[in-house]
């Protein structure tokens, strides 16, 4: 299963972020602070970069 970013909206002002990795579900803050422990996170970052590049190309 590929990694995933999950957003959980608790109410209109609070949204919790989680990262689903091979070893389970982790809070986004923990993942941000310990990103080197999550090599599958690179896939998400690369996909996001590709989407942003495609979006900027289509706007030109």
N, C-alpha and C positions, 0 to 999 in steps of 0.2 A: 504494500500500500504506500502511495507517495505521501510525503509530508503535507500538512495542511495548516493553514492559519484559521483559527476559529474566533469569531466575534460573538459574544453573548451580551445582548442588551438587557440589563436588569431593570432599568426604568428609563425615562426620557433623558436623564442626565448622566447615567453610568453605563459604560460598555466595558466589559472585561475582555481581554485578549488572551488567547491560548495558542500554543503550538503543539500539534499532534505529530510526534516523531515515532520512530520505530520502537522506542522503549516506553511509550506512553504519552500522557498529556502533561504539559508543563506550562506554567504561567509565562506570559510573554516577557515580563521583567526579568525573570530568572534566565530565560533564553538569551535575552539581549546582553545580560551581564556575563554569560558563560557560552557565548556563541561558538567558541572553538570546540565545545563538547557535542555540537550538532552538525556533523558534516552534511546531512541531508538538507539543512537550511540553505546551503549554497544553491540548490536546485530552485528554491523559491525565489531567491535573489536574482538568479540568472533569468528566470521567467519574467519577473517584474521588469528587469532591465530591457528585455526584448519587447515587452508590451509598451513600455514608455518610448522606446526607439521607434516602434511602428506608429505610435500615436503622433509623435513629433514629425515623422516623415509624411504622414497623411495630411497634416495641417499645412505643410509647405506648398 
